[in-house]
C-alpha cells in the first residue's frame, strides 16, 4: 500500500516538475522571439536608410549626366546652326557666281557668232578676189609644196627609215651580246671513240683471251669495236652509238678491276653496266630539265633526253648544248616579250631526235617531232623546235628564238672542237669558193660554216642558172674542202622594184 502511494506521489511530483520546467522554457522563447523581432526591425531600418542613400546618390549622378548631355546637345546645336549659316552664305555666293558666269557665257556666244560671220565674209571675199574655192586653194597649195619640197621629203623619209633600221639592229645586237656574255662558257668536247686505261700488258692479254675469244665475246655483248694496239696502258673503244660506247667503257673498267675475264663474266658485267648507264641517263635527263627550268615532262621523255649526254655534235656535248640553248632562249624571249617557258622547252628539246637518229630513219628534226607528239608535248613547243634547221616554216616568235639560240650556242668560237683559226679559215674558204662564180653579188657563210648563202645579180643569172650554180658550188666545196657533216648551199636570186605610195 505504501509502495503504491509512493508511486502515485512520485508521478504527481514529476508531472509538477515538468510543468514548472515547461513554463520556464516558454517564457525564455517569448523573450528570444521578441529580441529577434527587435533586431529585425533595426536591420530593416538600417537597410532602408542605406537604400535611400544609394537611391539619392544614383539620382544625383544621373541628374549630373543629364545636365552634361544637355550641355553637349546645346553646343552641337550651336555648331550646326553656325554651319547652316555658313552653307547658306556659300550657296548665296555660288548663286552669284553662277549668274555672273551665265552672263559671260552669253557674251562669249555672241562674240563667237560675230567672229564666225566675219570669217565667213572674209572667205567669200577671198574667193571672189582669187576666183578659187577653199578646197581648190588648199589643193593648189599642197601641190606647190609637194613639187617644191619633194626631194627634201624623200630624203627625210629615207633618213628616218635608215635610223629606224639602225636602232632595231642595235637593239638586236645588244640582246644577243648580253645573252652570249652570260652563257659564253666552253663546253666539254667528246669524240666517237673512248680510251680505257689498262694497268699492264698482262691485262691486255686477258682481255684478248685465248685466240681472241674474250674480245669477241665483249664486242658481241656490247656492240662496239675494241681496238688493241701497241699503245702502252690503253685500249680504244669505238662505236657510232655513244650510249653503247659508254656501256662498253664501264663494263671494261669493271672487268679490269675484277680480274676475272671470261665470256660468261663478260656478258654479266656488260648487262650490269647497261643498267648503270640507264640510271645515269635518267639522272642526266632530270638534271638537264631542272637546270633548264622546264618542268612537267613525261619521265620516259626525260630518259630519251638523258641519252643526249653521251651524244656529241662537232665535238660539242648535245645535252649541255641544249641546256645552254634553253638559257639563251629564255633571255631573248624575256627581252622581246615572247613566251619564256615555250622558248625554254623548245630549245631544250630541239635536238632530242639525235638521241635515236642512228636507230630511226629520218632527220633528227622529224624524229624529234614524232617523239614529242608521242609524249603529248605542247604543240607550241613542237612548233618552236621544228624550225631550227628551216625544215619547217617559222610559225611563232619562239621558233625564231630557238633558231637564233642554236646559232649562238653552236656557232660561237670555243663552243665546238674547231679552233678559232680553223673556224675562220673555213668560213673564208667557203665565201671565196662562192665568190669565184660569175654573177655572184655577195656571199655569206653562216651557221658555223654549215650553210653558205649566195646572192646573185638577177640580170646576169636566170632561175635555171641559179639552180645549176648551187649544184656546182656544192661540188667544188666537196672537192676542195674537208669538213664534218654537211654544208647547205643556198643560192638566192631576187628582183626588187620599189615605189612610194603617197
C-alpha positions as CSV (number, residue, x, y, z in Angstrom):
1,X,0.0,0.0,0.0
2,X,2.8,2.3,0.9
3,X,4.6,1.4,-2.3
4,X,1.5,2.3,-4.3
5,X,1.2,5.6,-2.5
6,X,4.8,6.4,-3.1
7,X,4.5,5.6,-6.8
8,X,1.4,7.9,-7.1
9,X,3.2,10.7,-5.2
10,X,6.3,10.3,-7.4
11,X,4.2,10.5,-10.6
12,X,2.4,13.7,-9.4
13,X,5.6,15.3,-8.3
14,X,7.3,14.5,-11.7
15,X,4.4,16.0,-13.6
16,X,4.5,19.1,-11.4
17,X,8.2,19.5,-12.0
18,X,7.7,19.0,-15.8
19,X,5.0,21.7,-15.8
20,X,7.3,24.1,-13.9
21,X,10.1,23.5,-16.4
22,X,7.9,23.9,-19.5
23,X,6.6,27.3,-18.1
24,X,10.2,28.4,-17.8
25,X,11.1,27.4,-21.4
26,X,8.1,29.1,-22.8
27,X,9.0,32.3,-21.1
28,X,12.5,32.2,-22.5
29,X,11.3,31.5,-26.0
30,X,9.0,34.5,-26.0
31,X,11.8,36.7,-24.8
32,X,14.1,35.3,-27.6
33,X,11.3,35.9,-30.2
34,X,10.9,39.5,-29.0
35,X,14.6,40.1,-29.2
36,X,14.8,38.7,-32.7
37,X,11.9,40.9,-33.8
38,X,13.7,44.0,-32.4
39,X,16.9,43.0,-34.2
40,X,15.0,42.5,-37.5
41,X,13.4,45.9,-37.1
42,X,16.8,47.6,-36.5
43,X,18.3,45.8,-39.5
44,X,15.3,46.7,-41.7
45,X,15.7,50.3,-40.6
46,X,19.5,50.2,-41.5
47,X,18.8,48.7,-44.9
48,X,16.1,51.2,-45.7
49,X,18.4,54.1,-44.7
50,X,21.2,52.6,-46.9
51,X,18.8,52.1,-49.9
52,X,17.6,55.7,-49.5
53,X,21.2,56.9,-49.5
54,X,22.1,54.9,-52.6
55,X,19.0,56.0,-54.4
56,X,19.8,59.6,-53.7
57,X,23.4,59.1,-55.0
58,X,22.1,57.5,-58.2
59,X,19.6,60.3,-58.7
60,X,22.3,62.9,-58.2
61,X,24.7,61.0,-60.7
62,X,22.0,60.6,-63.3
63,X,21.0,64.3,-62.9
64,X,24.6,65.3,-63.5
65,X,24.9,63.1,-66.6
66,X,21.6,64.5,-68.0
67,X,22.9,68.1,-67.4
68,X,26.2,67.2,-69.2
69,X,24.4,65.7,-72.1
70,X,22.1,68.6,-72.3
71,X,25.1,70.9,-72.4
72,X,26.7,68.8,-75.2
73,X,23.4,68.9,-77.2
74,X,23.3,72.6,-76.9
75,X,26.9,73.0,-78.1
76,X,26.2,70.7,-81.0
77,X,23.1,72.6,-81.9
78,X,25.0,75.8,-81.9
79,X,27.7,74.3,-84.2
80,X,25.0,73.1,-86.6
81,X,23.4,76.5,-86.6
82,X,26.7,78.1,-87.5
83,X,27.4,75.5,-90.2
84,X,24.0,76.1,-91.7
85,X,24.6,79.8,-91.7
86,X,27.9,79.2,-93.4
87,X,26.4,76.9,-96.0
88,X,23.6,79.5,-96.7
89,X,26.3,82.1,-97.3
90,X,28.3,79.8,-99.6
91,X,25.1,79.0,-101.5
92,X,24.4,82.6,-101.9
93,X,27.9,83.2,-103.2
94,X,27.6,80.3,-105.7
95,X,24.4,81.6,-107.0
96,X,26.0,85.0,-107.6
97,X,29.0,83.3,-109.3
98,X,26.7,81.2,-111.5
99,X,24.7,84.2,-112.6
100,X,28.0,86.0,-113.5
101,X,29.3,83.0,-115.5
102,X,25.9,82.7,-117.3
103,X,26.1,86.3,-118.4
104,X,29.7,85.9,-119.5
105,X,28.8,82.7,-121.4
106,X,26.1,84.5,-123.3
107,X,28.5,87.3,-124.2
108,X,31.1,84.7,-125.5
109,X,28.4,83.1,-127.6
110,X,27.6,86.4,-129.1
111,X,31.2,87.2,-129.8
112,X,31.8,83.7,-131.3
113,X,28.8,84.2,-133.6
114,X,30.1,87.5,-134.8
115,X,33.6,86.0,-135.3
116,X,32.2,83.2,-137.4
117,X,30.3,85.7,-139.5
118,X,33.4,87.8,-140.0
119,X,35.5,84.7,-141.1
120,X,32.7,83.5,-143.5
121,X,32.5,87.0,-145.0
122,X,36.4,87.1,-145.3
123,X,36.4,83.7,-147.1
124,X,33.7,84.8,-149.5
125,X,35.7,88.0,-150.3
126,X,38.9,85.9,-150.8
127,X,37.1,83.5,-153.1
128,X,35.8,86.5,-155.1
129,X,39.2,88.1,-155.3
130,X,41.2,84.8,-156.1
131,X,38.3,83.2,-158.1
132,X,39.2,79.9,-156.2
133,X,37.2,77.9,-153.6
134,X,38.8,77.0,-150.3
135,X,39.2,73.4,-151.4
136,X,40.8,74.4,-154.6
137,X,43.2,76.7,-152.9
138,X,44.2,74.0,-150.4
139,X,44.9,71.5,-153.2
140,X,46.9,74.1,-155.1
141,X,49.0,74.9,-152.1
142,X,49.7,71.2,-151.3
143,X,50.7,70.6,-154.9
144,X,53.1,73.5,-154.8
145,X,54.6,72.3,-151.5
146,X,54.9,68.8,-152.9
147,X,56.7,69.9,-156.1
148,X,59.0,72.3,-154.2
149,X,60.0,70.1,-151.3
150,X,59.5,66.5,-152.7
151,X,63.2,65.8,-152.7
152,X,63.6,67.0,-149.1
153,X,60.7,64.9,-148.0
154,X,62.1,61.8,-149.7
155,X,65.5,62.4,-148.1
156,X,63.8,62.8,-144.7
157,X,61.8,59.6,-145.1
158,X,64.9,57.7,-146.2
159,X,66.8,59.0,-143.2
160,X,64.0,58.1,-140.8
161,X,63.8,54.6,-142.3
162,X,67.6,54.1,-142.0
163,X,67.7,55.4,-138.4
164,X,64.8,53.0,-137.5
165,X,66.6,50.0,-139.0
166,X,69.8,51.0,-137.2
167,X,68.0,51.3,-133.9
168,X,66.4,47.9,-134.3
169,X,69.7,46.3,-135.4
170,X,71.5,47.9,-132.4
171,X,68.8,46.6,-130.0
172,X,69.1,43.1,-131.5
173,X,72.8,43.2,-131.1
174,X,72.5,44.2,-127.5
175,X,70.1,41.4,-126.7
176,X,72.3,38.8,-128.4
177,X,75.5,40.1,-126.9
178,X,74.0,40.1,-123.4
179,X,72.9,36.5,-123.9
180,X,76.3,35.4,-125.2
181,X,78.2,37.1,-122.4
182,X,76.1,35.4,-119.8
183,X,76.3,31.9,-121.3
184,X,79.6,32.1,-123.1
185,X,81.4,29.2,-121.4
186,X,83.3,26.4,-123.1
187,X,81.7,23.1,-123.3
188,X,83.5,19.7,-122.8
189,X,84.0,18.1,-126.1
190,X,83.9,14.4,-126.8
191,X,84.8,12.1,-129.7
192,X,83.4,9.0,-131.3
193,X,86.0,6.8,-129.6
194,X,86.8,6.3,-125.9
195,X,90.1,5.3,-124.4
196,X,90.2,3.0,-121.3
197,X,93.3,2.9,-119.2
198,X,94.9,-0.6,-118.7
199,X,97.3,-1.2,-115.7
200,X,99.5,-3.7,-117.5
201,X,100.0,-5.6,-120.8
202,X,99.1,-8.8,-118.9
203,X,95.5,-7.4,-118.5
204,X,95.5,-6.7,-122.3
205,X,96.2,-10.4,-122.9
206,X,93.4,-11.4,-120.6
207,X,91.0,-9.0,-122.4
208,X,92.0,-10.6,-125.8
209,X,91.8,-14.1,-124.4
210,X,92.8,-17.4,-126.0
211,X,92.6,-17.0,-129.8
212,X,90.7,-13.7,-129.2
213,X,87.8,-15.5,-127.5
214,X,87.3,-12.8,-124.8
215,X,87.5,-9.8,-127.0
216,X,85.0,-11.3,-129.5
217,X,82.6,-12.0,-126.6
218,X,83.0,-8.5,-125.4
219,X,82.3,-7.0,-128.8
220,X,79.3,-9.2,-129.3
221,X,77.8,-8.4,-125.9
222,X,78.5,-4.6,-126.0
223,X,78.1,-3.9,-129.8
224,X,81.3,-1.9,-130.1
225,X,84.7,-2.3,-131.7
226,X,87.6,-2.9,-129.3
227,X,91.0,-1.7,-130.7
228,X,94.0,-3.2,-129.0
229,X,97.3,-1.8,-130.5
230,X,100.8,-1.3,-129.3
231,X,99.9,1.8,-127.3
232,X,101.0,1.1,-123.8
233,X,98.5,1.3,-121.0
234,X,95.3,1.9,-123.0
235,X,92.6,0.2,-125.1
236,X,90.4,2.1,-127.5
237,X,86.6,1.5,-127.8
238,X,84.9,2.8,-131.0
239,X,81.2,3.0,-131.8
240,X,78.9,5.3,-133.6
241,X,76.4,4.9,-130.7
242,X,77.6,7.0,-127.7
243,X,75.5,5.0,-125.3
244,X,77.0,1.7,-126.4
245,X,80.4,3.2,-126.1
246,X,79.8,4.3,-122.5
247,X,78.3,0.9,-121.6
248,X,81.4,-0.8,-123.0
249,X,83.7,1.6,-121.2
250,X,82.1,1.0,-117.8
251,X,82.0,-2.8,-118.4
252,X,85.6,-2.9,-119.4
253,X,86.7,-0.9,-116.4
254,X,84.8,-3.2,-114.1
255,X,86.3,-6.3,-115.8
256,X,89.8,-4.9,-115.3
257,X,89.1,-4.2,-111.6
258,X,87.5,-7.7,-111.1
259,X,90.3,-9.5,-113.0
260,X,88.0,-12.5,-113.9
261,X,87.7,-12.0,-117.7
262,X,85.8,-14.8,-119.4
263,X,82.8,-14.9,-121.8
264,X,80.2,-15.7,-119.1
265,X,81.5,-13.0,-116.8
266,X,81.7,-10.5,-119.7
267,X,78.0,-10.9,-120.5
268,X,77.1,-10.4,-116.9
269,X,79.3,-7.3,-116.4
270,X,78.0,-5.8,-119.7
271,X,74.4,-6.2,-118.6
272,X,75.2,-4.7,-115.2
273,X,76.9,-1.8,-116.9
274,X,73.9,-1.3,-119.2
275,X,71.7,-1.0,-116.2
276,X,74.1,1.5,-114.6
277,X,74.2,3.6,-117.7
278,X,70.4,3.6,-117.9
279,X,70.3,5.0,-114.3
280,X,72.8,7.7,-115.4
281,X,70.8,8.5,-118.5
282,X,67.6,9.1,-116.4
283,X,69.5,11.2,-113.9
284,X,71.1,13.3,-116.6
285,X,67.8,13.9,-118.2
286,X,66.1,15.0,-114.9
287,X,69.1,17.3,-114.1
288,X,69.1,18.9,-117.5
289,X,65.3,19.6,-117.3
290,X,65.7,21.1,-113.8
291,X,68.7,23.2,-114.8
292,X,66.9,24.5,-117.9
293,X,63.8,25.3,-115.9
294,X,61.5,23.0,-118.0
295,X,59.1,21.1,-115.8
296,X,56.2,18.5,-116.1
297,X,57.9,16.5,-118.8
298,X,57.0,12.8,-119.1
299,X,59.5,10.6,-117.3
300,X,60.1,8.5,-120.4
301,X,60.8,11.6,-122.4
302,X,63.4,12.6,-119.8
303,X,65.1,9.2,-120.4
304,X,65.3,10.0,-124.1
305,X,66.6,13.5,-123.3
306,X,69.3,12.0,-121.0
307,X,70.7,9.9,-123.9
308,X,72.0,13.2,-125.4
309,X,74.5,13.3,-122.5
310,X,76.5,10.7,-124.5
311,X,76.0,12.3,-127.9
312,X,78.2,15.0,-129.4
313,X,77.9,17.2,-132.5
314,X,81.2,18.7,-133.9
315,X,82.8,17.7,-130.5
316,X,80.1,19.6,-128.6
317,X,78.1,17.7,-126.0
318,X,74.5,17.8,-127.3
319,X,72.8,17.8,-123.8
320,X,75.0,20.6,-122.5
321,X,74.4,22.5,-125.8
322,X,70.6,22.1,-125.3
323,X,70.7,23.3,-121.7
324,X,72.8,26.3,-122.8
325,X,70.3,27.0,-125.6
326,X,67.4,26.9,-123.1
327,X,69.0,29.7,-121.0
328,X,69.8,31.7,-124.2
329,X,66.3,31.3,-125.5
330,X,64.8,32.4,-122.1
331,X,66.9,35.5,-122.0
332,X,66.0,36.5,-125.6
333,X,62.3,35.7,-125.1
334,X,62.1,37.8,-121.9
335,X,63.8,40.7,-123.7
336,X,61.4,40.8,-126.7
337,X,58.2,39.8,-124.7
338,X,57.8,36.2,-126.1
339,X,56.6,33.2,-124.1
340,X,59.6,32.3,-122.0
341,X,58.5,28.8,-121.0
342,X,57.7,27.8,-124.6
343,X,61.1,29.1,-125.7
344,X,62.9,27.2,-122.9
345,X,61.2,23.9,-123.7
346,X,61.6,24.3,-127.4
347,X,65.3,25.0,-127.0
348,X,65.9,22.1,-124.6
349,X,64.1,19.6,-126.8
350,X,65.2,20.9,-130.2
351,X,67.8,18.1,-130.7
352,X,66.0,15.3,-128.9
353,X,65.8,13.4,-132.2
354,X,69.6,13.0,-132.2
355,X,69.2,10.6,-129.2
356,X,67.8,7.9,-131.6
357,X,68.6,9.2,-135.1
358,X,71.1,6.3,-135.7
359,X,68.2,3.9,-134.9
360,X,65.3,5.5,-136.7
361,X,65.1,6.7,-140.3
362,X,64.7,10.4,-141.0
363,X,66.2,13.7,-140.0
364,X,66.7,14.4,-136.3
365,X,64.1,17.3,-136.6
366,X,61.4,14.9,-138.0
367,X,62.3,12.2,-135.4
368,X,62.1,14.8,-132.6
369,X,58.7,16.0,-133.8
370,X,57.4,12.4,-133.7
371,X,58.9,11.8,-130.2
372,X,57.3,15.0,-128.8
373,X,53.9,14.2,-130.3
374,X,54.0,10.7,-128.9
375,X,54.5,12.2,-125.4
376,X,51.8,14.8,-125.8
377,X,54.1,17.8,-125.6
378,X,52.5,21.3,-126.0
379,X,52.1,22.0,-129.8
380,X,53.6,25.4,-129.3
381,X,56.8,23.8,-128.1
382,X,56.8,21.5,-131.1
383,X,56.4,24.5,-133.5
384,X,59.2,26.3,-131.6
385,X,61.7,23.4,-132.1
386,X,60.8,22.1,-135.6
387,X,62.1,25.2,-137.5
388,X,65.6,25.4,-136.1
389,X,67.1,24.0,-139.3
390,X,64.4,25.6,-141.5
391,X,62.8,22.3,-142.4
392,X,59.5,23.8,-141.3
393,X,58.3,27.4,-141.5
394,X,58.8,29.8,-138.6
395,X,55.2,29.6,-137.1
396,X,55.8,31.5,-133.9
397,X,58.2,34.1,-132.4
398,X,59.6,31.3,-130.2
399,X,60.6,29.3,-133.3
400,X,62.8,32.2,-134.4
401,X,64.2,32.4,-130.9
402,X,65.2,28.7,-130.8
403,X,66.9,29.0,-134.2
404,X,68.9,32.1,-133.0
405,X,69.8,30.4,-129.7
406,X,71.0,27.3,-131.7
407,X,73.2,29.5,-133.9
408,X,74.7,31.4,-130.9
409,X,75.4,28.2,-128.9
410,X,76.8,26.2,-131.8
411,X,78.4,28.9,-133.8
412,X,80.4,31.0,-131.3
413,X,84.1,30.3,-131.0
414,X,85.1,27.9,-128.3
415,X,81.7,26.1,-128.3
416,X,82.9,23.3,-130.7
417,X,86.1,21.5,-131.3
418,X,87.3,23.5,-134.2
419,X,89.9,26.1,-133.2
420,X,89.2,29.7,-133.9
421,X,91.8,29.8,-136.7
422,X,90.3,26.8,-138.5
423,X,86.8,28.1,-137.9
424,X,87.6,31.5,-139.5
425,X,89.7,29.9,-142.3
426,X,86.8,27.5,-143.2
427,X,84.4,30.4,-143.4
428,X,86.8,32.4,-145.6
429,X,87.3,29.5,-147.9
430,X,83.5,28.9,-148.3
431,X,82.9,32.5,-149.2
432,X,85.9,32.5,-151.6
433,X,84.6,29.5,-153.5
434,X,81.2,31.1,-153.8
435,X,82.6,34.5,-154.9
436,X,84.6,32.8,-157.7
437,X,81.5,32.1,-159.7
438,X,80.3,34.6,-162.3
439,X,77.2,36.6,-161.4
440,X,77.7,36.4,-157.7
441,X,77.0,39.7,-156.0
442,X,77.9,38.7,-152.4
443,X,78.1,35.6,-150.2
444,X,77.9,34.9,-146.5
445,X,79.0,31.8,-144.6
446,X,76.6,31.3,-141.6
447,X,75.6,28.7,-139.0
448,X,79.2,28.0,-138.0
449,X,80.1,27.2,-141.6
450,X,77.2,24.7,-142.1
451,X,75.5,27.0,-144.6
452,X,76.6,29.4,-147.4
453,X,74.1,31.9,-148.7
454,X,75.0,33.2,-152.1
455,X,73.2,36.3,-153.6
456,X,73.4,36.6,-157.4
457,X,72.6,39.5,-159.7
458,X,69.2,38.8,-161.3
459,X,70.3,40.5,-164.6
460,X,73.2,38.2,-165.0
461,X,71.8,34.9,-163.7
462,X,68.5,33.2,-164.5
463,X,66.5,31.0,-162.2
464,X,67.7,27.9,-164.1
465,X,71.3,29.1,-163.9
466,X,70.9,29.7,-160.2
467,X,69.9,26.1,-159.6
468,X,72.9,24.9,-161.6
469,X,75.2,27.3,-159.7
470,X,74.1,25.9,-156.4
471,X,75.0,22.4,-157.6
472,X,78.4,23.5,-158.9
473,X,79.3,25.3,-155.7
474,X,78.4,22.3,-153.7
475,X,80.5,20.0,-155.9
476,X,83.5,22.4,-155.6
477,X,83.1,22.6,-151.8
478,X,83.1,18.7,-151.7
479,X,86.3,18.6,-153.8
480,X,88.3,21.4,-152.3
481,X,87.4,21.3,-148.6
482,X,87.4,19.0,-145.6
483,X,84.6,19.4,-143.1
484,X,82.4,17.4,-140.7
485,X,78.7,16.8,-141.6
486,X,77.3,18.7,-144.5
487,X,77.1,22.3,-145.8
488,X,73.9,23.7,-147.2
489,X,74.4,25.9,-150.3
490,X,71.6,28.4,-150.7
491,X,71.7,30.5,-153.9
492,X,69.3,33.4,-153.8
493,X,68.1,35.4,-156.8
494,X,65.6,38.1,-156.2
495,X,64.4,41.2,-158.1
496,X,63.1,44.3,-156.3
497,X,61.0,47.1,-157.7
498,X,60.5,50.0,-155.2
499,X,57.9,52.7,-155.4
500,X,56.3,55.0,-152.8
501,X,52.6,55.5,-152.2
502,X,51.8,59.0,-151.0
